[in-house]
Amino acid sequence: MSTQIGDSRWNLQSQLEHLQMKYVGTGHADTNKFEWAVNQHRDTAASIIGHHSLLGFTSVVENESIERTRVQLLESMLQPCGKPLAKDD
């Protein structure tokens, strides 16, 4: 019984590591708060752009055209949370 639990933990850990290598937004052990927030903002903007009904709703709320809203979301994906923090090496 205990070997099954150990095997399932190892399998789960290897699956998680595989997902983290495959998809950027899933994070990893060294992901800091800023990188996580950037991924969240970019994923949200990409989802809004990809779903036409969400894009239409957002454009109505902001009282802008759909194309202008799409362009603004694309531009916001460059630096969604401002400039990155200076790294201490």
PDB file of N, CA, C and O in Angstrom, chain B, residues numbered from 101:
ATOM      1  N   MET B 101       0.828  -1.191   0.000  1.00  0.00           N
ATOM      2  CA  MET B 101       0.000   0.000   0.000  1.00  0.00           C
ATOM      3  C   MET B 101       0.874   1.257   0.000  1.00  0.00           C
ATOM      4  O   MET B 101       0.604   2.199  -0.744  1.00  0.00           O
ATOM      5  N   SER B 102       1.924   1.274   0.836  1.00  0.00           N
ATOM      6  CA  SER B 102       2.769   2.465   0.926  1.00  0.00           C
ATOM      7  C   SER B 102       3.568   2.683  -0.357  1.00  0.00           C
ATOM      8  O   SER B 102       3.882   3.824  -0.696  1.00  0.00           O
ATOM      9  N   THR B 103       3.903   1.603  -1.079  1.00  0.00           N
ATOM     10  CA  THR B 103       4.619   1.779  -2.341  1.00  0.00           C
ATOM     11  C   THR B 103       3.716   2.376  -3.410  1.00  0.00           C
ATOM     12  O   THR B 103       4.184   3.107  -4.283  1.00  0.00           O
ATOM     13  N   GLN B 104       2.415   2.066  -3.344  1.00  0.00           N
ATOM     14  CA  GLN B 104       1.488   2.655  -4.295  1.00  0.00           C
ATOM     15  C   GLN B 104       1.376   4.161  -4.077  1.00  0.00           C
ATOM     16  O   GLN B 104       1.311   4.922  -5.042  1.00  0.00           O
ATOM     17  N   ILE B 105       1.354   4.589  -2.833  1.00  0.00           N
ATOM     18  CA  ILE B 105       1.289   6.023  -2.530  1.00  0.00           C
ATOM     19  C   ILE B 105       2.566   6.706  -2.981  1.00  0.00           C
ATOM     20  O   ILE B 105       2.517   7.787  -3.567  1.00  0.00           O
ATOM     21  N   GLY B 106       3.692   6.098  -2.719  1.00  0.00           N
ATOM     22  CA  GLY B 106       4.970   6.657  -3.152  1.00  0.00           C
ATOM     23  C   GLY B 106       5.082   6.745  -4.657  1.00  0.00           C
ATOM     24  O   GLY B 106       5.582   7.733  -5.194  1.00  0.00           O
ATOM     25  N   ASP B 107       4.610   5.696  -5.347  1.00  0.00           N
ATOM     26  CA  ASP B 107       4.639   5.705  -6.812  1.00  0.00           C
ATOM     27  C   ASP B 107       3.712   6.771  -7.381  1.00  0.00           C
ATOM     28  O   ASP B 107       4.060   7.451  -8.346  1.00  0.00           O
ATOM     29  N   SER B 108       2.537   6.915  -6.785  1.00  0.00           N
ATOM     30  CA  SER B 108       1.600   7.919  -7.298  1.00  0.00           C
ATOM     31  C   SER B 108       2.126   9.334  -7.052  1.00  0.00           C
ATOM     32  O   SER B 108       1.915  10.221  -7.879  1.00  0.00           O
ATOM     33  N   ARG B 109       2.804   9.555  -5.935  1.00  0.00           N
ATOM     34  CA  ARG B 109       3.400  10.880  -5.682  1.00  0.00           C
ATOM     35  C   ARG B 109       4.480  11.187  -6.710  1.00  0.00           C
ATOM     36  O   ARG B 109       4.552  12.298  -7.235  1.00  0.00           O
ATOM     37  N   TRP B 110       5.329  10.182  -6.994  1.00  0.00           N
ATOM     38  CA  TRP B 110       6.396  10.389  -7.978  1.00  0.00           C
ATOM     39  C   TRP B 110       5.796  10.652  -9.347  1.00  0.00           C
ATOM     40  O   TRP B 110       6.273  11.522 -10.077  1.00  0.00           O
ATOM     41  N   ASN B 111       4.748   9.904  -9.707  1.00  0.00           N
ATOM     42  CA  ASN B 111       4.091  10.067 -10.999  1.00  0.00           C
ATOM     43  C   ASN B 111       3.453  11.453 -11.090  1.00  0.00           C
ATOM     44  O   ASN B 111       3.565  12.119 -12.119  1.00  0.00           O
ATOM     45  N   LEU B 112       2.792  11.885 -10.035  1.00  0.00           N
ATOM     46  CA  LEU B 112       2.170  13.203 -10.018  1.00  0.00           C
ATOM     47  C   LEU B 112       3.225  14.300 -10.145  1.00  0.00           C
ATOM     48  O   LEU B 112       3.026  15.271 -10.875  1.00  0.00           O
ATOM     49  N   GLN B 113       4.332  14.150  -9.445  1.00  0.00           N
ATOM     50  CA  GLN B 113       5.416  15.139  -9.512  1.00  0.00           C
ATOM     51  C   GLN B 113       6.015  15.194 -10.908  1.00  0.00           C
ATOM     52  O   GLN B 113       6.302  16.282 -11.409  1.00  0.00           O
ATOM     53  N   SER B 114       6.207  14.060 -11.540  1.00  0.00           N
ATOM     54  CA  SER B 114       6.780  14.053 -12.889  1.00  0.00           C
ATOM     55  C   SER B 114       5.802  14.666 -13.890  1.00  0.00           C
ATOM     56  O   SER B 114       6.222  15.352 -14.821  1.00  0.00           O
ATOM     57  N   GLN B 115       4.501  14.424 -13.708  1.00  0.00           N
ATOM     58  CA  GLN B 115       3.510  15.051 -14.587  1.00  0.00           C
ATOM     59  C   GLN B 115       3.509  16.573 -14.415  1.00  0.00           C
ATOM     60  O   GLN B 115       3.413  17.314 -15.394  1.00  0.00           O
ATOM     61  N   LEU B 116       3.615  17.027 -13.179  1.00  0.00           N
ATOM     62  CA  LEU B 116       3.652  18.463 -12.913  1.00  0.00           C
ATOM     63  C   LEU B 116       4.883  19.103 -13.541  1.00  0.00           C
ATOM     64  O   LEU B 116       4.784  20.169 -14.148  1.00  0.00           O
ATOM     65  N   GLU B 117       6.030  18.469 -13.404  1.00  0.00           N
ATOM     66  CA  GLU B 117       7.255  18.991 -14.018  1.00  0.00           C
ATOM     67  C   GLU B 117       7.135  19.029 -15.534  1.00  0.00           C
ATOM     68  O   GLU B 117       7.617  19.966 -16.170  1.00  0.00           O
ATOM     69  N   HIS B 118       6.496  18.019 -16.121  1.00  0.00           N
ATOM     70  CA  HIS B 118       6.304  17.993 -17.568  1.00  0.00           C
ATOM     71  C   HIS B 118       5.414  19.155 -18.016  1.00  0.00           C
ATOM     72  O   HIS B 118       5.717  19.820 -19.006  1.00  0.00           O
ATOM     73  N   LEU B 119       4.324  19.400 -17.296  1.00  0.00           N
ATOM     74  CA  LEU B 119       3.440  20.520 -17.629  1.00  0.00           C
ATOM     75  C   LEU B 119       4.154  21.858 -17.490  1.00  0.00           C
ATOM     76  O   LEU B 119       3.965  22.756 -18.309  1.00  0.00           O
ATOM     77  N   GLN B 120       4.975  21.989 -16.450  1.00  0.00           N
ATOM     78  CA  GLN B 120       5.690  23.243 -16.234  1.00  0.00           C
ATOM     79  C   GLN B 120       6.711  23.498 -17.330  1.00  0.00           C
ATOM     80  O   GLN B 120       6.968  24.652 -17.674  1.00  0.00           O
ATOM     81  N   MET B 121       7.295  22.450 -17.881  1.00  0.00           N
ATOM     82  CA  MET B 121       8.228  22.631 -18.988  1.00  0.00           C
ATOM     83  C   MET B 121       7.489  22.941 -20.278  1.00  0.00           C
ATOM     84  O   MET B 121       7.979  23.710 -21.106  1.00  0.00           O
ATOM     85  N   LYS B 122       6.307  22.347 -20.457  1.00  0.00           N
ATOM     86  CA  LYS B 122       5.568  22.478 -21.705  1.00  0.00           C
ATOM     87  C   LYS B 122       4.845  23.813 -21.819  1.00  0.00           C
ATOM     88  O   LYS B 122       4.829  24.413 -22.894  1.00  0.00           O
ATOM     89  N   TYR B 123       4.249  24.287 -20.735  1.00  0.00           N
ATOM     90  CA  TYR B 123       3.452  25.500 -20.754  1.00  0.00           C
ATOM     91  C   TYR B 123       4.079  26.557 -19.854  1.00  0.00           C
ATOM     92  O   TYR B 123       4.342  26.304 -18.678  1.00  0.00           O
ATOM     93  N   VAL B 124       4.317  27.744 -20.413  1.00  0.00           N
ATOM     94  CA  VAL B 124       5.006  28.812 -19.686  1.00  0.00           C
ATOM     95  C   VAL B 124       4.191  29.290 -18.486  1.00  0.00           C
ATOM     96  O   VAL B 124       4.758  29.539 -17.422  1.00  0.00           O
ATOM     97  N   GLY B 125       2.893  29.422 -18.632  1.00  0.00           N
ATOM     98  CA  GLY B 125       2.048  30.024 -17.610  1.00  0.00           C
ATOM     99  C   GLY B 125       1.826  29.189 -16.372  1.00  0.00           C
ATOM    100  O   GLY B 125       1.255  29.689 -15.403  1.00  0.00           O
ATOM    101  N   THR B 126       2.253  27.926 -16.359  1.00  0.00           N
ATOM    102  CA  THR B 126       2.005  27.091 -15.188  1.00  0.00           C
ATOM    103  C   THR B 126       2.990  27.370 -14.058  1.00  0.00           C
ATOM    104  O   THR B 126       2.781  26.918 -12.933  1.00  0.00           O
ATOM    105  N   GLY B 127       4.046  28.099 -14.340  1.00  0.00           N
ATOM    106  CA  GLY B 127       5.000  28.449 -13.291  1.00  0.00           C
ATOM    107  C   GLY B 127       5.929  27.307 -12.942  1.00  0.00           C
ATOM    108  O   GLY B 127       5.848  26.220 -13.513  1.00  0.00           O
ATOM    109  N   HIS B 128       6.808  27.571 -11.997  1.00  0.00           N
ATOM    110  CA  HIS B 128       7.740  26.576 -11.487  1.00  0.00           C
ATOM    111  C   HIS B 128       8.175  27.027 -10.102  1.00  0.00           C
ATOM    112  O   HIS B 128       7.669  28.025  -9.590  1.00  0.00           O
ATOM    113  N   ALA B 129       9.084  26.324  -9.504  1.00  0.00           N
ATOM    114  CA  ALA B 129       9.479  26.615  -8.130  1.00  0.00           C
ATOM    115  C   ALA B 129      10.129  27.989  -7.993  1.00  0.00           C
ATOM    116  O   ALA B 129      10.060  28.592  -6.922  1.00  0.00           O
ATOM    117  N   ASP B 130      10.754  28.495  -9.048  1.00  0.00           N
ATOM    118  CA  ASP B 130      11.458  29.775  -8.976  1.00  0.00           C
ATOM    119  C   ASP B 130      10.636  30.947  -9.506  1.00  0.00           C
ATOM    120  O   ASP B 130      11.171  32.046  -9.656  1.00  0.00           O
ATOM    121  N   THR B 131       9.354  30.743  -9.790  1.00  0.00           N
ATOM    122  CA  THR B 131       8.507  31.817 -10.295  1.00  0.00           C
ATOM    123  C   THR B 131       8.245  32.819  -9.168  1.00  0.00           C
ATOM    124  O   THR B 131       7.786  32.450  -8.087  1.00  0.00           O
ATOM    125  N   ASN B 132       8.542  34.081  -9.437  1.00  0.00           N
ATOM    126  CA  ASN B 132       8.275  35.086  -8.419  1.00  0.00           C
ATOM    127  C   ASN B 132       6.895  35.704  -8.646  1.00  0.00           C
ATOM    128  O   ASN B 132       6.217  35.390  -9.625  1.00  0.00           O
ATOM    129  N   LYS B 133       6.496  36.574  -7.741  1.00  0.00           N
ATOM    130  CA  LYS B 133       5.165  37.166  -7.779  1.00  0.00           C
ATOM    131  C   LYS B 133       4.948  37.984  -9.055  1.00  0.00           C
ATOM    132  O   LYS B 133       3.863  37.950  -9.636  1.00  0.00           O
ATOM    133  N   PHE B 134       5.954  38.703  -9.483  1.00  0.00           N
ATOM    134  CA  PHE B 134       5.839  39.540 -10.676  1.00  0.00           C
ATOM    135  C   PHE B 134       5.616  38.687 -11.921  1.00  0.00           C
ATOM    136  O   PHE B 134       4.731  38.983 -12.723  1.00  0.00           O
ATOM    137  N   GLU B 135       6.410  37.631 -12.088  1.00  0.00           N
ATOM    138  CA  GLU B 135       6.262  36.757 -13.251  1.00  0.00           C
ATOM    139  C   GLU B 135       4.894  36.085 -13.262  1.00  0.00           C
ATOM    140  O   GLU B 135       4.281  35.934 -14.319  1.00  0.00           O
ATOM    141  N   TRP B 136       4.418  35.683 -12.087  1.00  0.00           N
ATOM    142  CA  TRP B 136       3.106  35.065 -11.989  1.00  0.00           C
ATOM    143  C   TRP B 136       2.020  36.047 -12.409  1.00  0.00           C
ATOM    144  O   TRP B 136       1.109  35.679 -13.150  1.00  0.00           O
ATOM    145  N   ALA B 137       2.106  37.292 -11.945  1.00  0.00           N
ATOM    146  CA  ALA B 137       1.113  38.317 -12.298  1.00  0.00           C
ATOM    147  C   ALA B 137       1.142  38.616 -13.795  1.00  0.00           C
ATOM    148  O   ALA B 137       0.090  38.786 -14.412  1.00  0.00           O
ATOM    149  N   VAL B 138       2.331  38.680 -14.381  1.00  0.00           N
ATOM    150  CA  VAL B 138       2.454  38.920 -15.825  1.00  0.00           C
ATOM    151  C   VAL B 138       1.769  37.798 -16.601  1.00  0.00           C
ATOM    152  O   VAL B 138       1.034  38.059 -17.554  1.00  0.00           O
ATOM    153  N   ASN B 139       2.009  36.541 -16.193  1.00  0.00           N
ATOM    154  CA  ASN B 139       1.372  35.409 -16.870  1.00  0.00           C
ATOM    155  C   ASN B 139      -0.149  35.483 -16.750  1.00  0.00           C
ATOM    156  O   ASN B 139      -0.863  35.207 -17.715  1.00  0.00           O
ATOM    157  N   GLN B 140      -0.644  35.853 -15.570  1.00  0.00           N
ATOM    158  CA  GLN B 140      -2.093  35.954 -15.364  1.00  0.00           C
ATOM    159  C   GLN B 140      -2.699  37.032 -16.253  1.00  0.00           C
ATOM    160  O   GLN B 140      -3.737  36.808 -16.877  1.00  0.00           O
ATOM    161  N   HIS B 141      -2.068  38.194 -16.317  1.00  0.00           N
ATOM    162  CA  HIS B 141      -2.586  39.295 -17.130  1.00  0.00           C
ATOM    163  C   HIS B 141      -2.556  38.933 -18.617  1.00  0.00           C
ATOM    164  O   HIS B 141      -3.510  39.208 -19.344  1.00  0.00           O
ATOM    165  N   ARG B 142      -1.468  38.322 -19.064  1.00  0.00           N
ATOM    166  CA  ARG B 142      -1.371  37.943 -20.484  1.00  0.00           C
ATOM    167  C   ARG B 142      -2.377  36.860 -20.842  1.00  0.00           C
ATOM    168  O   ARG B 142      -2.979  36.906 -21.915  1.00  0.00           O
ATOM    169  N   ASP B 143      -2.567  35.887 -19.958  1.00  0.00           N
ATOM    170  CA  ASP B 143      -3.543  34.837 -20.224  1.00  0.00           C
ATOM    171  C   ASP B 143      -4.952  35.402 -20.295  1.00  0.00           C
ATOM    172  O   ASP B 143      -5.747  34.996 -21.142  1.00  0.00           O
ATOM    173  N   THR B 144      -5.262  36.341 -19.402  1.00  0.00           N
ATOM    174  CA  THR B 144      -6.592  36.959 -19.401  1.00  0.00           C
ATOM    175  C   THR B 144      -6.816  37.749 -20.682  1.00  0.00           C
ATOM    176  O   THR B 144      -7.871  37.627 -21.305  1.00  0.00           O
ATOM    177  N   ALA B 145      -5.844  38.554 -21.082  1.00  0.00           N
ATOM    178  CA  ALA B 145      -5.979  39.346 -22.308  1.00  0.00           C
ATOM    179  C   ALA B 145      -6.098  38.433 -23.526  1.00  0.00           C
ATOM    180  O   ALA B 145      -6.901  38.700 -24.420  1.00  0.00           O
ATOM    181  N   ALA B 146      -5.317  37.372 -23.571  1.00  0.00           N
ATOM    182  CA  ALA B 146      -5.386  36.441 -24.700  1.00  0.00           C
ATOM    183  C   ALA B 146      -6.743  35.747 -24.752  1.00  0.00           C
ATOM    184  O   ALA B 146      -7.273  35.509 -25.837  1.00  0.00           O
ATOM    185  N   SER B 147      -7.302  35.423 -23.605  1.00  0.00           N
ATOM    186  CA  SER B 147      -8.608  34.788 -23.561  1.00  0.00           C
ATOM    187  C   SER B 147      -9.698  35.740 -24.047  1.00  0.00           C
ATOM    188  O   SER B 147     -10.590  35.340 -24.796  1.00  0.00           O
ATOM    189  N   ILE B 148      -9.622  36.992 -23.622  1.00  0.00           N
ATOM    190  CA  ILE B 148     -10.612  37.983 -24.064  1.00  0.00           C
ATOM    191  C   ILE B 148     -10.522  38.188 -25.571  1.00  0.00           C
ATOM    192  O   ILE B 148     -11.547  38.268 -26.249  1.00  0.00           O
ATOM    193  N   ILE B 149      -9.306  38.273 -26.099  1.00  0.00           N
ATOM    194  CA  ILE B 149      -9.125  38.455 -27.544  1.00  0.00           C
ATOM    195  C   ILE B 149      -9.607  37.222 -28.305  1.00  0.00           C
ATOM    196  O   ILE B 149     -10.191  37.353 -29.381  1.00  0.00           O
ATOM    197  N   GLY B 150      -9.375  36.051 -27.773  1.00  0.00           N
ATOM    198  CA  GLY B 150      -9.727  34.817 -28.450  1.00  0.00           C
ATOM    199  C   GLY B 150     -11.209  34.493 -28.450  1.00  0.00           C
ATOM    200  O   GLY B 150     -11.676  33.770 -29.331  1.00  0.00           O
ATOM    201  N   HIS B 151     -11.957  35.003 -27.492  1.00  0.00           N
ATOM    202  CA  HIS B 151     -13.397  34.751 -27.422  1.00  0.00           C
ATOM    203  C   HIS B 151     -14.124  36.025 -27.848  1.00  0.00           C
ATOM    204  O   HIS B 151     -14.132  37.024 -27.128  1.00  0.00           O
ATOM    205  N   HIS B 152     -14.729  35.970 -29.025  1.00  0.00           N
ATOM    206  CA  HIS B 152     -15.336  37.172 -29.609  1.00  0.00           C
ATOM    207  C   HIS B 152     -16.434  37.756 -28.727  1.00  0.00           C
ATOM    208  O   HIS B 152     -16.592  38.976 -28.671  1.00  0.00           O
ATOM    209  N   SER B 153     -17.193  36.912 -28.042  1.00  0.00           N
ATOM    210  CA  SER B 153     -18.261  37.436 -27.183  1.00  0.00           C
ATOM    211  C   SER B 153     -17.682  38.217 -26.004  1.00  0.00           C
ATOM    212  O   SER B 153     -18.236  39.245 -25.614  1.00  0.00           O
ATOM    213  N   LEU B 154     -16.566  37.737 -25.427  1.00  0.00           N
ATOM    214  CA  LEU B 154     -15.915  38.480 -24.344  1.00  0.00           C
ATOM    215  C   LEU B 154     -15.335  39.787 -24.852  1.00  0.00           C
ATOM    216  O   LEU B 154     -15.390  40.810 -24.168  1.00  0.00           O
ATOM    217  N   LEU B 155     -14.782  39.749 -26.049  1.00  0.00           N
ATOM    218  CA  LEU B 155     -14.228  40.963 -26.642  1.00  0.00           C
ATOM    219  C   LEU B 155     -15.336  41.982 -26.899  1.00  0.00           C
ATOM    220  O   LEU B 155     -15.156  43.174 -26.652  1.00  0.00           O
ATOM    221  N   GLY B 156     -16.479  41.514 -27.394  1.00  0.00           N
ATOM    222  CA  GLY B 156     -17.612  42.406 -27.619  1.00  0.00           C
ATOM    223  C   GLY B 156     -18.137  42.990 -26.323  1.00  0.00           C
ATOM    224  O   GLY B 156     -18.460  44.176 -26.259  1.00  0.00           O
ATOM    225  N   PHE B 157     -18.226  42.161 -25.286  1.00  0.00           N
ATOM    226  CA  PHE B 157     -18.688  42.642 -23.985  1.00  0.00           C
ATOM    227  C   PHE B 157     -17.732  43.696 -23.429  1.00  0.00           C
ATOM    228  O   PHE B 157     -18.168  44.736 -22.935  1.00  0.00           O
ATOM    229  N   THR B 158     -16.437  43.427 -23.509  1.00  0.00           N
ATOM    230  CA  THR B 158     -15.434  44.367 -23.010  1.00  0.00           C
ATOM    231  C   THR B 158     -15.487  45.681 -23.777  1.00  0.00           C
ATOM    232  O   THR B 158     -15.340  46.751 -23.186  1.00  0.00           O
ATOM    233  N   SER B 159     -15.694  45.611 -25.077  1.00  0.00           N
ATOM    234  CA  SER B 159     -15.750  46.838 -25.871  1.00  0.00           C
ATOM    235  C   SER B 159     -16.997  47.651 -25.535  1.00  0.00           C
ATOM    236  O   SER B 159     -16.945  48.881 -25.535  1.00  0.00           O
ATOM    237  N   VAL B 160     -18.112  46.988 -25.250  1.00  0.00           N
ATOM    238  CA  VAL B 160     -19.320  47.706 -24.850  1.00  0.00           C
ATOM    239  C   VAL B 160     -19.119  48.378 -23.495  1.00  0.00           C
ATOM    240  O   VAL B 160     -19.509  49.530 -23.302  1.00  0.00           O
ATOM    241  N   VAL B 161     -18.516  47.662 -22.572  1.00  0.00           N
ATOM    242  CA  VAL B 161     -18.272  48.211 -21.238  1.00  0.00           C
ATOM    243  C   VAL B 161     -17.363  49.434 -21.307  1.00  0.00           C
ATOM    244  O   VAL B 161     -17.591  50.420 -20.607  1.00  0.00           O
ATOM    245  N   GLU B 162     -16.331  49.370 -22.152  1.00  0.00           N
ATOM    246  CA  GLU B 162     -15.388  50.478 -22.268  1.00  0.00           C
ATOM    247  C   GLU B 162     -15.843  51.538 -23.267  1.00  0.00           C
ATOM    248  O   GLU B 162     -15.171  52.555 -23.435  1.00  0.00           O
ATOM    249  N   ASN B 163     -16.989  51.310 -23.938  1.00  0.00           N
ATOM    250  CA  ASN B 163     -17.538  52.238 -24.927  1.00  0.00           C
ATOM    251  C   ASN B 163     -16.526  52.524 -26.046  1.00  0.00           C
ATOM    252  O   ASN B 163     -16.329  53.669 -26.452  1.00  0.00           O
ATOM    253  N   GLU B 164     -15.893  51.445 -26.532  1.00  0.00           N
ATOM    254  CA  GLU B 164     -14.925  51.520 -27.618  1.00  0.00           C
ATOM    255  C   GLU B 164     -15.337  50.533 -28.701  1.00  0.00           C
ATOM    256  O   GLU B 164     -16.185  49.671 -28.471  1.00  0.00           O
ATOM    257  N   SER B 165     -14.743  50.657 -29.872  1.00  0.00           N
ATOM    258  CA  SER B 165     -15.010  49.671 -30.922  1.00  0.00           C
ATOM    259  C   SER B 165     -14.298  48.361 -30.580  1.00  0.00           C
ATOM    260  O   SER B 165     -13.360  48.337 -29.783  1.00  0.00           O
ATOM    261  N   ILE B 166     -14.759  47.283 -31.195  1.00  0.00           N
ATOM    262  CA  ILE B 166     -14.172  45.973 -30.922  1.00  0.00           C
ATOM    263  C   ILE B 166     -12.708  45.947 -31.348  1.00  0.00           C
ATOM    264  O   ILE B 166     -11.861  45.411 -30.633  1.00  0.00           O
ATOM    265  N   GLU B 167     -12.409  46.521 -32.504  1.00  0.00           N
ATOM    266  CA  GLU B 167     -11.030  46.509 -32.987  1.00  0.00           C
ATOM    267  C   GLU B 167     -10.107  47.336 -32.096  1.00  0.00           C
ATOM    268  O   GLU B 167      -8.978  46.931 -31.818  1.00  0.00           O
ATOM    269  N   ARG B 168     -10.590  48.492 -31.649  1.00  0.00           N
ATOM    270  CA  ARG B 168      -9.765  49.317 -30.761  1.00  0.00           C
ATOM    271  C   ARG B 168      -9.504  48.604 -29.434  1.00  0.00           C
ATOM    272  O   ARG B 168      -8.397  48.671 -28.898  1.00  0.00           O
ATOM    273  N   THR B 169     -10.516  47.928 -28.909  1.00  0.00           N
ATOM    274  CA  THR B 169     -10.336  47.163 -27.672  1.00  0.00           C
ATOM    275  C   THR B 169      -9.326  46.043 -27.886  1.00  0.00           C
ATOM    276  O   THR B 169      -8.472  45.807 -27.032  1.00  0.00           O
ATOM    277  N   ARG B 170      -9.416  45.348 -29.024  1.00  0.00           N
ATOM    278  CA  ARG B 170      -8.474  44.266 -29.325  1.00  0.00           C
ATOM    279  C   ARG B 170      -7.045  44.785 -29.403  1.00  0.00           C
ATOM    280  O   ARG B 170      -6.127  44.167 -28.864  1.00  0.00           O
ATOM    281  N   VAL B 171      -6.855  45.919 -30.073  1.00  0.00           N
ATOM    282  CA  VAL B 171      -5.517  46.499 -30.198  1.00  0.00           C
ATOM    283  C   VAL B 171      -4.986  46.932 -28.828  1.00  0.00           C
ATOM    284  O   VAL B 171      -3.808  46.730 -28.532  1.00  0.00           O
ATOM    285  N   GLN B 172      -5.835  47.519 -28.000  1.00  0.00           N
ATOM    286  CA  GLN B 172      -5.409  47.933 -26.665  1.00  0.00           C
ATOM    287  C   GLN B 172      -4.999  46.722 -25.820  1.00  0.00           C
ATOM    288  O   GLN B 172      -4.017  46.784 -25.080  1.00  0.00           O
ATOM    289  N   LEU B 173      -5.749  45.629 -25.931  1.00  0.00           N
ATOM    290  CA  LEU B 173      -5.386  44.426 -25.192  1.00  0.00           C
ATOM    291  C   LEU B 173      -4.067  43.847 -25.697  1.00  0.00           C
ATOM    292  O   LEU B 173      -3.239  43.395 -24.906  1.00  0.00           O
ATOM    293  N   LEU B 174      -3.876  43.863 -27.012  1.00  0.00           N
ATOM    294  CA  LEU B 174      -2.608  43.371 -27.563  1.00  0.00           C
ATOM    295  C   LEU B 174      -1.437  44.223 -27.082  1.00  0.00           C
ATOM    296  O   LEU B 174      -0.382  43.692 -26.735  1.00  0.00           O
ATOM    297  N   GLU B 175      -1.619  45.531 -27.062  1.00  0.00           N
ATOM    298  CA  GLU B 175      -0.547  46.416 -26.591  1.00  0.00           C
ATOM    299  C   GLU B 175      -0.281  46.222 -25.102  1.00  0.00           C
ATOM    300  O   GLU B 175       0.862  46.318 -24.655  1.00  0.00           O
ATOM    301  N   SER B 176      -1.331  45.951 -24.340  1.00  0.00           N
ATOM    302  CA  SER B 176      -1.141  45.761 -22.899  1.00  0.00           C
ATOM    303  C   SER B 176      -0.409  44.458 -22.587  1.00  0.00           C
ATOM    304  O   SER B 176       0.104  44.292 -21.481  1.00  0.00           O
ATOM    305  N   MET B 177      -0.355  43.538 -23.542  1.00  0.00           N
ATOM    306  CA  MET B 177       0.336  42.275 -23.306  1.00  0.00           C
ATOM    307  C   MET B 177       1.851  42.429 -23.323  1.00  0.00           C
ATOM    308  O   MET B 177       2.560  41.528 -22.873  1.00  0.00           O
ATOM    309  N   LEU B 178       2.366  43.546 -23.829  1.00  0.00           N
ATOM    310  CA  LEU B 178       3.820  43.743 -23.857  1.00  0.00           C
ATOM    311  C   LEU B 178       4.392  43.853 -22.451  1.00  0.00           C
ATOM    312  O   LEU B 178       5.319  43.125 -22.095  1.00  0.00           O
ATOM    313  N   GLN B 179       3.850  44.750 -21.661  1.00  0.00           N
ATOM    314  CA  GLN B 179       4.256  44.892 -20.261  1.00  0.00           C
ATOM    315  C   GLN B 179       3.002  45.101 -19.428  1.00  0.00           C
ATOM    316  O   GLN B 179       2.695  46.230 -19.046  1.00  0.00           O
ATOM    317  N   PRO B 180       2.270  44.021 -19.141  1.00  0.00           N
ATOM    318  CA  PRO B 180       0.988  44.169 -18.461  1.00  0.00           C
ATOM    319  C   PRO B 180       1.099  44.655 -17.019  1.00  0.00           C
ATOM    320  O   PRO B 180       0.146  45.231 -16.493  1.00  0.00           O
ATOM    321  N   CYS B 181       2.214  44.441 -16.387  1.00  0.00           N
ATOM    322  CA  CYS B 181       2.378  44.829 -14.979  1.00  0.00           C
ATOM    323  C   CYS B 181       3.487  45.855 -14.800  1.00  0.00           C
ATOM    324  O   CYS B 181       4.038  45.983 -13.706  1.00  0.00           O
ATOM    325  N   GLY B 182       3.818  46.579 -15.845  1.00  0.00           N
ATOM    326  CA  GLY B 182       4.883  47.558 -15.751  1.00  0.00           C
ATOM    327  C   GLY B 182       6.239  46.938 -16.026  1.00  0.00           C
ATOM    328  O   GLY B 182       6.342  45.795 -16.472  1.00  0.00           O
ATOM    329  N   LYS B 183       7.266  47.704 -15.755  1.00  0.00           N
ATOM    330  CA  LYS B 183       8.628  47.223 -16.004  1.00  0.00           C
ATOM    331  C   LYS B 183       9.015  46.171 -14.977  1.00  0.00           C
ATOM    332  O   LYS B 183       8.603  46.248 -13.819  1.00  0.00           O
ATOM    333  N   PRO B 184       9.812  45.183 -15.399  1.00  0.00           N
ATOM    334  CA  PRO B 184      10.235  44.142 -14.437  1.00  0.00           C
ATOM    335  C   PRO B 184      11.157  44.721 -13.374  1.00  0.00           C
ATOM    336  O   PRO B 184      11.849  45.717 -13.585  1.00  0.00           O
ATOM    337  N   LEU B 185      11.138  44.067 -12.244  1.00  0.00           N
ATOM    338  CA  LEU B 185      11.967  44.495 -11.134  1.00  0.00           C
ATOM    339  C   LEU B 185      13.430  44.212 -11.420  1.00  0.00           C
ATOM    340  O   LEU B 185      13.760  43.271 -12.142  1.00  0.00           O
ATOM    341  N   ALA B 186      14.298  45.025 -10.856  1.00  0.00           N
ATOM    342  CA  ALA B 186      15.738  44.805 -11.018  1.00  0.00           C
ATOM    343  C   ALA B 186      16.140  43.569 -10.235  1.00  0.00           C
ATOM    344  O   ALA B 186      15.757  43.410  -9.076  1.00  0.00           O
ATOM    345  N   LYS B 187      16.911  42.695 -10.867  1.00  0.00           N
ATOM    346  CA  LYS B 187      17.327  41.460 -10.206  1.00  0.00           C
ATOM    347  C   LYS B 187      18.641  41.683  -9.477  1.00  0.00           C
ATOM    348  O   LYS B 187      19.558  42.327  -9.987  1.00  0.00           O
ATOM    349  N   ASP B 188      18.706  41.136  -8.277  1.00  0.00           N
ATOM    350  CA  ASP B 188      19.951  41.195  -7.489  1.00  0.00           C
ATOM    351  C   ASP B 188      20.743  39.931  -7.737  1.00  0.00           C
ATOM    352  O   ASP B 188      20.325  38.843  -7.341  1.00  0.00           O
ATOM    353  N   ASP B 189      21.889  40.067  -8.392  1.00  0.00           N
ATOM    354  CA  ASP B 189      22.724  38.892  -8.664  1.00  0.00           C
ATOM    355  C   ASP B 189      23.968  38.895  -7.829  1.00  0.00           C
ATOM    356  O   ASP B 189      24.783  37.978  -7.933  1.00  0.00           O
TER     357      ASP B 189
END
